[in-house]
Amino acid sequence: MGMTIAEKIIAAAAGVDHVKPGDIHTVNLDRLMSNDGTTHLTVDMYHNKLTKPRIADPGKLVFIVDHNVPADNPKTAAAQKKMRDFAREHKIDFWEGKGVCHQIMMENYVCPGELIFGADSHTCTYGALGAFGTGVGCTDFLYGMVTGTSWVLVPESVKFNLVGKLPDGVYPRDLMLTIIGQIGANGCNYQVMEFCGEGAKTLSVNDRMVLCNLSVEAGAKTGIFEADETALEYLEEWGRKPKAVYKSDPDAVYAREYTIDLSTIEPVIARPDFVDDVVPAKEVCGVKIDEAFLGSCNNGRIEELRIGAGIIKGKKVAENVRFLVVPASLFVYKQALKEGLIDIFMESGAIVMNPNCSVCWGSCQGVIGENEVLISTGTRNFKGRAGHPSSKVYLGSAATVTASAIAGEITLA
Protein backbone atom coordinates (compact mmCIF):
# COMPACT_ATOMS: atom_id res chain seq x y z
CA MET A 1 0.00 0.00 0.00
CA GLY A 2 1.35 3.41 -0.98
CA MET A 3 1.57 6.52 1.17
CA THR A 4 0.44 10.12 0.86
CA ILE A 5 2.78 13.10 1.16
CA ALA A 6 1.78 13.62 4.78
CA GLU A 7 2.32 9.96 5.63
CA LYS A 8 5.77 10.00 4.04
CA ILE A 9 6.80 13.02 6.10
CA ILE A 10 5.62 11.36 9.31
CA ALA A 11 7.33 8.08 8.40
CA ALA A 12 10.63 9.88 7.82
CA ALA A 13 10.28 11.79 11.10
CA ALA A 14 9.52 8.53 12.91
CA GLY A 15 12.41 6.68 11.26
CA VAL A 16 10.20 3.95 9.82
CA ASP A 17 9.51 2.72 6.31
CA HIS A 18 5.74 2.88 6.40
CA VAL A 19 2.90 4.42 8.39
CA LYS A 20 -0.87 4.24 8.03
CA PRO A 21 -3.77 6.26 9.46
CA GLY A 22 -4.45 5.38 13.07
CA ASP A 23 -0.83 4.51 13.89
CA ILE A 24 0.82 6.40 16.74
CA HIS A 25 4.50 7.22 16.28
CA THR A 26 7.19 9.10 18.14
CA VAL A 27 8.63 11.66 15.73
CA ASN A 28 11.63 13.94 15.59
CA LEU A 29 10.64 17.55 15.02
CA ASP A 30 12.46 19.69 12.48
CA ARG A 31 11.37 23.00 13.94
CA LEU A 32 9.12 24.57 16.58
CA MET A 33 7.56 28.02 16.44
CA SER A 34 5.77 29.94 19.18
CA ASN A 35 4.31 33.45 19.29
CA ASP A 36 3.33 35.91 21.98
CA GLY A 37 -0.17 34.46 22.25
CA THR A 38 1.03 31.67 24.55
CA THR A 39 4.84 31.60 24.83
CA HIS A 40 4.80 33.20 28.29
CA LEU A 41 2.71 30.24 29.50
CA THR A 42 5.22 27.80 28.06
CA VAL A 43 8.08 29.67 29.76
CA ASP A 44 6.23 29.52 33.09
CA MET A 45 5.76 25.76 32.76
CA TYR A 46 9.40 25.34 31.80
CA HIS A 47 10.52 27.03 35.01
CA ASN A 48 7.83 25.78 37.38
CA LYS A 49 6.87 22.28 36.20
CA LEU A 50 10.16 20.69 35.17
CA THR A 51 12.64 19.26 37.66
CA LYS A 52 15.58 19.47 35.28
CA PRO A 53 14.66 22.03 32.60
CA ARG A 54 16.62 21.86 29.35
CA ILE A 55 16.14 22.65 25.69
CA ALA A 56 16.94 19.86 23.27
CA ASP A 57 18.09 22.08 20.39
CA PRO A 58 17.71 25.88 20.57
CA GLY A 59 18.55 26.01 16.86
CA LYS A 60 15.20 24.45 16.05
CA LEU A 61 13.19 27.05 17.98
CA VAL A 62 11.72 30.29 16.68
CA PHE A 63 9.91 32.83 18.91
CA ILE A 64 7.88 35.55 17.18
CA VAL A 65 6.06 38.52 18.72
CA ASP A 66 3.19 39.30 16.35
CA HIS A 67 -0.20 39.27 18.13
CA ASN A 68 0.00 42.55 20.07
CA VAL A 69 2.62 44.74 18.42
CA PRO A 70 3.49 47.05 20.01
CA ALA A 71 2.32 46.00 23.47
CA ASP A 72 -1.06 47.50 24.38
CA ASN A 73 -0.92 47.29 28.19
CA PRO A 74 1.46 46.38 31.06
CA LYS A 75 0.25 42.77 31.16
CA THR A 76 1.05 42.26 27.49
CA ALA A 77 4.40 44.04 27.90
CA ALA A 78 5.31 41.70 30.78
CA ALA A 79 4.40 38.61 28.77
CA GLN A 80 6.48 39.76 25.82
CA LYS A 81 9.43 40.65 28.05
CA LYS A 82 9.33 37.15 29.53
CA MET A 83 9.46 35.75 26.01
CA ARG A 84 12.23 38.15 24.96
CA ASP A 85 14.40 37.40 28.00
CA PHE A 86 13.98 33.62 27.63
CA ALA A 87 14.94 33.76 23.95
CA ARG A 88 18.03 35.82 24.74
CA GLU A 89 19.07 33.49 27.58
CA HIS A 90 18.75 30.35 25.46
CA LYS A 91 19.93 31.81 22.14
CA ILE A 92 16.59 31.19 20.42
CA ASP A 93 15.84 32.96 17.13
CA PHE A 94 13.63 35.89 18.11
CA TRP A 95 11.55 38.16 15.89
CA GLU A 96 9.65 41.23 17.03
CA GLY A 97 7.91 43.83 14.90
CA LYS A 98 8.87 41.98 11.72
CA GLY A 99 5.47 40.51 10.84
CA VAL A 100 3.00 37.69 11.36
CA CYS A 101 4.57 34.44 12.56
CA HIS A 102 3.53 32.26 9.61
CA GLN A 103 4.71 34.76 7.02
CA ILE A 104 8.08 35.04 8.78
CA MET A 105 8.34 31.26 8.92
CA MET A 106 7.55 30.87 5.23
CA GLU A 107 10.03 33.57 4.25
CA ASN A 108 12.89 32.37 6.45
CA TYR A 109 12.55 28.79 7.68
CA VAL A 110 10.04 26.33 6.20
CA CYS A 111 11.42 23.67 3.84
CA PRO A 112 9.68 20.84 1.96
CA GLY A 113 9.61 17.55 3.83
CA GLU A 114 9.86 19.06 7.32
CA LEU A 115 7.63 18.26 10.29
CA ILE A 116 6.96 21.49 12.17
CA PHE A 117 4.98 22.18 15.34
CA GLY A 118 3.72 25.67 16.01
CA ALA A 119 1.90 27.02 19.03
CA ASP A 120 -0.69 28.54 16.72
CA SER A 121 -3.54 26.86 14.87
CA HIS A 122 -2.62 28.29 11.46
CA THR A 123 0.76 26.54 11.39
CA CYS A 124 -0.87 24.41 8.68
CA THR A 125 0.14 27.26 6.30
CA TYR A 126 3.50 25.54 5.81
CA GLY A 127 1.94 22.84 3.64
CA ALA A 128 2.17 25.34 0.78
CA LEU A 129 5.83 24.32 0.55
CA GLY A 130 5.24 20.61 1.02
CA ALA A 131 5.95 20.62 4.76
CA PHE A 132 3.76 19.12 7.49
CA GLY A 133 2.96 22.02 9.80
CA THR A 134 0.41 21.72 12.57
CA GLY A 135 -0.69 23.67 15.60
CA VAL A 136 -0.24 22.41 19.16
CA GLY A 137 -0.96 23.66 22.66
CA CYS A 138 1.52 24.83 25.28
CA THR A 139 2.04 21.42 26.89
CA ASP A 140 2.84 19.68 23.61
CA PHE A 141 5.06 22.57 22.60
CA LEU A 142 6.95 22.39 25.89
CA TYR A 143 7.50 18.64 25.47
CA GLY A 144 8.80 19.17 21.94
CA MET A 145 11.03 22.00 23.11
CA VAL A 146 12.72 19.97 25.85
CA THR A 147 12.93 16.62 24.03
CA GLY A 148 13.01 17.52 20.34
CA THR A 149 10.34 14.89 19.80
CA SER A 150 6.61 14.35 20.09
CA TRP A 151 3.98 11.80 19.19
CA VAL A 152 1.67 11.86 16.19
CA LEU A 153 -1.51 9.94 15.52
CA VAL A 154 -1.24 9.49 11.76
CA PRO A 155 -4.24 11.27 10.18
CA GLU A 156 -6.22 10.19 7.17
CA SER A 157 -5.78 12.27 4.04
CA VAL A 158 -8.56 13.76 1.93
CA LYS A 159 -7.75 14.51 -1.71
CA PHE A 160 -8.89 17.75 -3.32
CA ASN A 161 -8.29 17.41 -7.04
CA LEU A 162 -8.24 20.91 -8.51
CA VAL A 163 -8.98 21.27 -12.21
CA GLY A 164 -9.27 24.29 -14.48
CA LYS A 165 -8.25 27.83 -13.61
CA LEU A 166 -9.76 30.58 -11.47
CA PRO A 167 -11.60 33.23 -13.51
CA ASP A 168 -10.40 36.84 -13.51
CA GLY A 169 -11.61 38.66 -10.41
CA VAL A 170 -11.82 35.45 -8.40
CA TYR A 171 -9.14 34.57 -5.88
CA PRO A 172 -7.79 31.61 -3.89
CA ARG A 173 -9.58 32.96 -0.83
CA ASP A 174 -12.88 32.63 -2.68
CA LEU A 175 -11.88 29.08 -3.56
CA MET A 176 -11.01 28.02 -0.02
CA LEU A 177 -14.05 29.65 1.56
CA THR A 178 -16.17 27.86 -1.05
CA ILE A 179 -14.60 24.52 -0.12
CA ILE A 180 -15.17 25.15 3.59
CA GLY A 181 -18.76 26.13 2.85
CA GLN A 182 -19.28 22.87 0.98
CA ILE A 183 -17.68 20.45 3.44
CA GLY A 184 -18.35 22.35 6.69
CA ALA A 185 -16.20 23.59 9.56
CA ASN A 186 -15.89 19.97 10.74
CA GLY A 187 -15.52 18.53 7.26
CA CYS A 188 -11.95 17.30 7.64
CA ASN A 189 -11.57 16.87 11.40
CA TYR A 190 -8.08 15.55 12.21
CA GLN A 191 -7.44 14.85 8.54
CA VAL A 192 -4.98 16.19 5.98
CA MET A 193 -6.38 18.27 3.13
CA GLU A 194 -4.14 17.40 0.19
CA PHE A 195 -4.49 19.73 -2.80
CA CYS A 196 -3.40 18.33 -6.14
CA GLY A 197 -4.23 18.20 -9.83
CA GLU A 198 -3.53 20.42 -12.83
CA GLY A 199 -5.45 23.27 -11.20
CA ALA A 200 -3.07 23.19 -8.24
CA LYS A 201 -0.15 23.86 -10.59
CA THR A 202 -1.76 27.15 -11.65
CA LEU A 203 -1.53 28.45 -8.07
CA SER A 204 1.44 30.43 -6.77
CA VAL A 205 3.00 29.72 -3.38
CA ASN A 206 1.05 32.67 -2.02
CA ASP A 207 -2.16 31.14 -3.38
CA ARG A 208 -1.29 27.81 -1.80
CA MET A 209 -0.64 29.50 1.53
CA VAL A 210 -4.20 30.83 1.45
CA LEU A 211 -5.62 27.32 1.04
CA CYS A 212 -3.36 25.60 3.57
CA ASN A 213 -3.74 28.39 6.12
CA LEU A 214 -7.54 28.02 6.19
CA SER A 215 -7.46 24.21 6.27
CA VAL A 216 -7.76 24.31 10.05
CA GLU A 217 -11.07 26.15 9.60
CA ALA A 218 -12.38 22.89 8.12
CA GLY A 219 -11.04 21.05 11.18
CA ALA A 220 -7.98 19.71 9.36
CA LYS A 221 -4.75 18.68 11.02
CA THR A 222 -2.97 20.37 8.14
CA GLY A 223 -3.20 21.23 4.46
CA ILE A 224 -0.51 20.28 1.97
CA PHE A 225 0.64 20.60 -1.64
CA GLU A 226 3.33 18.69 -3.45
CA ALA A 227 6.57 20.67 -3.52
CA ASP A 228 6.68 21.13 -7.30
CA GLU A 229 8.77 23.45 -9.46
CA THR A 230 6.81 26.49 -8.28
CA ALA A 231 7.54 25.71 -4.64
CA LEU A 232 11.21 24.94 -5.28
CA GLU A 233 11.66 28.20 -7.19
CA TYR A 234 10.18 30.08 -4.23
CA LEU A 235 12.55 28.22 -1.90
CA GLU A 236 15.55 29.07 -4.06
CA GLU A 237 14.58 32.74 -4.09
CA TRP A 238 14.81 32.68 -0.30
CA GLY A 239 18.15 30.84 -0.36
CA ARG A 240 17.01 27.49 1.04
CA LYS A 241 16.98 23.88 -0.09
CA PRO A 242 14.36 21.21 0.61
CA LYS A 243 14.84 18.58 3.28
CA ALA A 244 12.96 16.16 1.05
CA VAL A 245 10.44 16.35 -1.78
CA TYR A 246 7.59 13.87 -1.55
CA LYS A 247 4.82 12.86 -3.92
CA SER A 248 1.81 10.79 -3.00
CA ASP A 249 1.98 7.27 -4.39
CA PRO A 250 -0.52 6.29 -7.10
CA ASP A 251 -1.96 3.64 -4.77
CA ALA A 252 -2.09 5.88 -1.70
CA VAL A 253 -5.36 5.54 0.21
CA TYR A 254 -7.62 8.55 0.85
CA ALA A 255 -10.57 8.84 3.17
CA ARG A 256 -12.46 10.79 0.49
CA GLU A 257 -11.82 12.55 -2.79
CA TYR A 258 -13.30 15.76 -4.17
CA THR A 259 -12.91 17.33 -7.60
CA ILE A 260 -13.13 21.14 -7.65
CA ASP A 261 -13.45 22.96 -10.98
CA LEU A 262 -11.71 26.27 -10.39
CA SER A 263 -13.48 27.87 -13.36
CA THR A 264 -16.82 27.58 -11.53
CA ILE A 265 -15.71 29.51 -8.42
CA GLU A 266 -17.19 32.98 -7.87
CA PRO A 267 -16.60 35.71 -5.26
CA VAL A 268 -18.02 34.57 -1.91
CA ILE A 269 -18.50 35.83 1.62
CA ALA A 270 -18.48 33.94 4.92
CA ARG A 271 -21.28 35.45 7.00
CA PRO A 272 -21.16 35.98 10.78
CA ASP A 273 -20.61 34.06 12.98
CA PHE A 274 -19.45 30.90 11.20
CA VAL A 275 -16.66 30.41 8.68
CA ASP A 276 -18.69 27.75 6.84
CA ASP A 277 -21.75 29.99 6.37
CA VAL A 278 -20.55 30.83 2.88
CA VAL A 279 -22.72 32.47 0.22
CA PRO A 280 -22.11 34.21 -3.11
CA ALA A 281 -20.91 37.73 -2.32
CA LYS A 282 -23.75 39.19 -4.39
CA GLU A 283 -26.23 37.86 -1.81
CA VAL A 284 -24.90 40.16 0.93
CA CYS A 285 -24.16 43.24 -1.16
CA GLY A 286 -25.54 46.35 0.49
CA VAL A 287 -24.70 45.42 4.09
CA LYS A 288 -23.31 48.60 5.69
CA ILE A 289 -19.83 48.34 7.20
CA ASP A 290 -17.92 50.30 9.81
CA GLU A 291 -14.47 48.86 9.16
CA ALA A 292 -12.54 46.96 6.52
CA PHE A 293 -9.35 44.98 7.10
CA LEU A 294 -6.77 43.94 4.51
CA GLY A 295 -4.06 41.82 6.11
CA SER A 296 -3.43 38.69 8.25
CA CYS A 297 -1.42 35.50 7.76
CA ASN A 298 -4.06 34.48 5.21
CA ASN A 299 -4.21 37.52 2.96
CA GLY A 300 -1.64 40.19 3.83
CA ARG A 301 1.05 39.46 1.25
CA ILE A 302 2.25 41.64 -1.62
CA GLU A 303 -0.17 40.01 -4.06
CA GLU A 304 -3.19 41.05 -1.99
CA LEU A 305 -1.80 44.55 -1.44
CA ARG A 306 -1.38 44.92 -5.19
CA ILE A 307 -4.98 43.83 -5.73
CA GLY A 308 -6.27 46.28 -3.12
CA ALA A 309 -4.13 49.17 -4.36
CA GLY A 310 -5.22 48.56 -7.94
CA ILE A 311 -8.86 48.87 -6.90
CA ILE A 312 -8.57 51.90 -4.62
CA LYS A 313 -6.09 53.97 -6.68
CA GLY A 314 -7.60 57.40 -7.30
CA LYS A 315 -10.56 56.68 -5.02
CA LYS A 316 -11.35 57.38 -1.38
CA VAL A 317 -12.36 55.28 1.59
CA ALA A 318 -16.04 55.87 2.36
CA GLU A 319 -16.91 58.42 5.03
CA ASN A 320 -17.29 56.84 8.48
CA VAL A 321 -15.39 53.69 7.42
CA ARG A 322 -11.98 52.75 8.82
CA PHE A 323 -9.87 50.83 6.32
CA LEU A 324 -6.91 49.07 7.96
CA VAL A 325 -4.14 47.87 5.67
CA VAL A 326 -1.63 45.65 7.46
CA PRO A 327 1.25 44.01 5.53
CA ALA A 328 2.02 40.48 6.70
CA SER A 329 5.74 41.10 7.14
CA LEU A 330 8.40 43.77 7.04
CA PHE A 331 9.57 42.33 3.72
CA VAL A 332 6.06 42.76 2.29
CA TYR A 333 5.86 46.29 3.73
CA LYS A 334 9.16 47.31 2.11
CA GLN A 335 8.12 45.81 -1.22
CA ALA A 336 4.82 47.70 -1.05
CA LEU A 337 6.76 50.91 -0.37
CA LYS A 338 8.99 50.32 -3.41
CA GLU A 339 5.96 49.74 -5.61
CA GLY A 340 4.15 52.85 -4.35
CA LEU A 341 1.29 50.82 -2.89
CA ILE A 342 1.56 52.37 0.56
CA ASP A 343 1.23 55.84 -0.97
CA ILE A 344 -1.89 54.75 -2.84
CA PHE A 345 -3.51 53.42 0.32
CA MET A 346 -2.63 56.46 2.41
CA GLU A 347 -3.83 58.89 -0.24
CA SER A 348 -7.15 57.03 -0.28
CA GLY A 349 -7.62 57.56 3.45
CA ALA A 350 -6.67 54.06 4.55
CA ILE A 351 -4.81 53.50 7.82
CA VAL A 352 -1.57 51.64 7.09
CA MET A 353 -0.31 49.71 10.12
CA ASN A 354 2.93 48.03 11.11
CA PRO A 355 3.19 44.32 10.21
CA ASN A 356 1.31 42.23 12.79
CA CYS A 357 -1.87 40.20 13.34
CA SER A 358 -3.96 43.32 13.98
CA VAL A 359 -7.75 43.02 14.10
CA CYS A 360 -7.73 39.43 12.81
CA TRP A 361 -6.64 38.58 16.34
CA GLY A 362 -9.02 41.15 17.80
CA SER A 363 -6.18 42.77 19.70
CA CYS A 364 -5.32 46.42 20.24
CA GLN A 365 -5.51 47.46 16.60
CA GLY A 366 -8.88 48.16 15.05
CA VAL A 367 -11.10 46.42 17.60
CA ILE A 368 -14.72 46.96 16.63
CA GLY A 369 -17.41 48.15 19.00
CA GLU A 370 -20.97 47.26 19.86
CA ASN A 371 -23.04 46.27 16.80
CA GLU A 372 -20.28 47.36 14.41
CA VAL A 373 -19.63 45.47 11.18
CA LEU A 374 -16.22 44.48 9.84
CA ILE A 375 -15.39 42.99 6.46
CA SER A 376 -12.08 41.22 6.71
CA THR A 377 -9.43 39.14 5.01
CA GLY A 378 -8.70 37.59 8.40
CA THR A 379 -8.98 33.94 9.27
CA ARG A 380 -12.06 33.76 11.53
CA ASN A 381 -15.41 35.40 12.09
CA PHE A 382 -16.90 33.81 15.21
CA LYS A 383 -18.71 35.93 17.78
CA GLY A 384 -16.44 38.44 19.49
CA ARG A 385 -13.44 37.55 17.34
CA ALA A 386 -12.67 41.17 16.48
CA GLY A 387 -14.19 43.01 19.41
CA HIS A 388 -17.59 43.41 21.08
CA PRO A 389 -19.72 40.22 21.22
CA SER A 390 -22.51 41.99 19.32
CA SER A 391 -20.20 42.99 16.46
CA LYS A 392 -20.26 41.14 13.14
CA VAL A 393 -17.39 39.92 10.97
CA TYR A 394 -17.78 39.06 7.29
CA LEU A 395 -14.91 37.31 5.52
CA GLY A 396 -14.07 38.05 1.89
CA SER A 397 -11.21 38.43 -0.57
CA ALA A 398 -8.83 41.38 -0.73
CA ALA A 399 -10.74 42.65 -3.76
CA THR A 400 -14.14 42.46 -2.06
CA VAL A 401 -12.81 44.03 1.14
CA THR A 402 -11.22 46.94 -0.70
CA ALA A 403 -14.24 47.59 -2.90
CA SER A 404 -16.44 47.53 0.20
CA ALA A 405 -14.18 50.03 1.98
CA ILE A 406 -14.75 52.43 -0.90
CA ALA A 407 -18.50 51.86 -1.11
CA GLY A 408 -19.16 51.86 2.64
CA GLU A 409 -21.09 48.63 2.23
CA ILE A 410 -20.35 45.11 1.04
CA THR A 411 -19.96 45.17 -2.70
CA LEU A 412 -18.10 43.42 -5.49
CA ALA A 413 -14.96 44.83 -7.06
Secondary structure in CASP SS format (residue, H / E / C, confidence):
PFRMAT SS
TARGET T0000
AUTHOR 0000-0000-0000
METHOD secondary structure of the structure
MODEL  1
M C 1.00
G E 1.00
M C 1.00
T C 1.00
I H 1.00
A H 1.00
E H 1.00
K H 1.00
I H 1.00
I H 1.00
A H 1.00
A H 1.00
A H 1.00
A H 1.00
G C 1.00
V C 1.00
D C 1.00
H C 1.00
V C 1.00
K C 1.00
P C 1.00
G C 1.00
D C 1.00
I E 1.00
H E 1.00
T E 1.00
V E 1.00
N E 1.00
L C 1.00
D C 1.00
R E 1.00
L E 1.00
M E 1.00
S E 1.00
N E 1.00
D C 1.00
G C 1.00
T C 1.00
T H 1.00
H H 1.00
L H 1.00
T H 1.00
V H 1.00
D H 1.00
M H 1.00
Y H 1.00
H H 1.00
N H 1.00
K H 1.00
L C 1.00
T C 1.00
K C 1.00
P C 1.00
R C 1.00
I C 1.00
A C 1.00
D C 1.00
P H 1.00
G H 1.00
K H 1.00
L E 1.00
V E 1.00
F E 1.00
I E 1.00
V E 1.00
D C 1.00
H C 1.00
N C 1.00
V C 1.00
P C 1.00
A C 1.00
D C 1.00
N C 1.00
P H 1.00
K H 1.00
T H 1.00
A H 1.00
A H 1.00
A H 1.00
Q H 1.00
K H 1.00
K H 1.00
M H 1.00
R H 1.00
D H 1.00
F H 1.00
A H 1.00
R H 1.00
E H 1.00
H H 1.00
K C 1.00
I C 1.00
D E 1.00
F E 1.00
W E 1.00
E E 1.00
G C 1.00
K C 1.00
G E 1.00
V C 1.00
C H 1.00
H H 1.00
Q H 1.00
I H 1.00
M H 1.00
M H 1.00
E H 1.00
N H 1.00
Y C 1.00
V C 1.00
C C 1.00
P C 1.00
G C 1.00
E C 1.00
L E 1.00
I E 1.00
F E 1.00
G E 1.00
A C 1.00
D C 1.00
S H 1.00
H H 1.00
T H 1.00
C H 1.00
T H 1.00
Y H 1.00
G H 1.00
A H 1.00
L H 1.00
G C 1.00
A C 1.00
F E 1.00
G E 1.00
T E 1.00
G E 1.00
V C 1.00
G C 1.00
C H 1.00
T H 1.00
D H 1.00
F H 1.00
L H 1.00
Y H 1.00
G H 1.00
M H 1.00
V H 1.00
T H 1.00
G C 1.00
T E 1.00
S E 1.00
W E 1.00
V E 1.00
L E 1.00
V C 1.00
P C 1.00
E E 1.00
S E 1.00
V E 1.00
K E 1.00
F E 1.00
N E 1.00
L E 1.00
V E 1.00
G C 1.00
K C 1.00
L C 1.00
P C 1.00
D C 1.00
G C 1.00
V C 1.00
Y C 1.00
P H 1.00
R H 1.00
D H 1.00
L H 1.00
M H 1.00
L H 1.00
T H 1.00
I H 1.00
I H 1.00
G H 1.00
Q H 1.00
I H 1.00
G C 1.00
A C 1.00
N C 1.00
G C 1.00
C C 1.00
N C 1.00
Y C 1.00
Q E 1.00
V E 1.00
M E 1.00
E E 1.00
F E 1.00
C E 1.00
G C 1.00
E H 1.00
G H 1.00
A H 1.00
K H 1.00
T C 1.00
L C 1.00
S C 1.00
V H 1.00
N H 1.00
D H 1.00
R H 1.00
M H 1.00
V H 1.00
L H 1.00
C H 1.00
N H 1.00
L H 1.00
S H 1.00
V H 1.00
E H 1.00
A H 1.00
G C 1.00
A C 1.00
K C 1.00
T E 1.00
G E 1.00
I E 1.00
F E 1.00
E C 1.00
A C 1.00
D C 1.00
E H 1.00
T H 1.00
A H 1.00
L H 1.00
E H 1.00
Y H 1.00
L H 1.00
E H 1.00
E H 1.00
W C 1.00
G C 1.00
R C 1.00
K C 1.00
P C 1.00
K C 1.00
A C 1.00
V C 1.00
Y C 1.00
K C 1.00
S C 1.00
D C 1.00
P C 1.00
D C 1.00
A E 1.00
V C 1.00
Y C 1.00
A C 1.00
R E 1.00
E E 1.00
Y E 1.00
T E 1.00
I E 1.00
D E 1.00
L H 1.00
S H 1.00
T H 1.00
I C 1.00
E C 1.00
P C 1.00
V E 1.00
I E 1.00
A E 1.00
R C 1.00
P C 1.00
D C 1.00
F C 1.00
V C 1.00
D C 1.00
D C 1.00
V E 1.00
V E 1.00
P E 1.00
A H 1.00
K H 1.00
E H 1.00
V C 1.00
C C 1.00
G C 1.00
V C 1.00
K E 1.00
I C 1.00
D C 1.00
E E 1.00
A E 1.00
F E 1.00
L E 1.00
G E 1.00
S H 1.00
C H 1.00
N H 1.00
N H 1.00
G C 1.00
R C 1.00
I H 1.00
E H 1.00
E H 1.00
L H 1.00
R H 1.00
I H 1.00
G H 1.00
A H 1.00
G H 1.00
I H 1.00
I H 1.00
K C 1.00
G C 1.00
K C 1.00
K C 1.00
V C 1.00
A C 1.00
E C 1.00
N C 1.00
V C 1.00
R E 1.00
F E 1.00
L E 1.00
V E 1.00
V E 1.00
P C 1.00
A C 1.00
S E 1.00
L H 1.00
F H 1.00
V H 1.00
Y H 1.00
K H 1.00
Q H 1.00
A H 1.00
L H 1.00
K H 1.00
E C 1.00
G C 1.00
L H 1.00
I H 1.00
D H 1.00
I H 1.00
F H 1.00
M H 1.00
E H 1.00
S H 1.00
G C 1.00
A C 1.00
I E 1.00
V E 1.00
M C 1.00
N C 1.00
P C 1.00
N C 1.00
C C 1.00
S H 1.00
V H 1.00
C H 1.00
W C 1.00
G C 1.00
S C 1.00
C C 1.00
Q C 1.00
G C 1.00
V C 1.00
I E 1.00
G C 1.00
E C 1.00
N C 1.00
E C 1.00
V E 1.00
L E 1.00
I E 1.00
S E 1.00
T C 1.00
G C 1.00
T C 1.00
R C 1.00
N C 1.00
F C 1.00
K C 1.00
G C 1.00
R C 1.00
A C 1.00
G E 1.00
H C 1.00
P C 1.00
S C 1.00
S C 1.00
K E 1.00
V E 1.00
Y E 1.00
L E 1.00
G C 1.00
S C 1.00
A H 1.00
A H 1.00
T H 1.00
V H 1.00
T H 1.00
A H 1.00
S H 1.00
A H 1.00
I H 1.00
A H 1.00
G C 1.00
E E 1.00
I C 1.00
T C 1.00
L C 1.00
A C 1.00
END
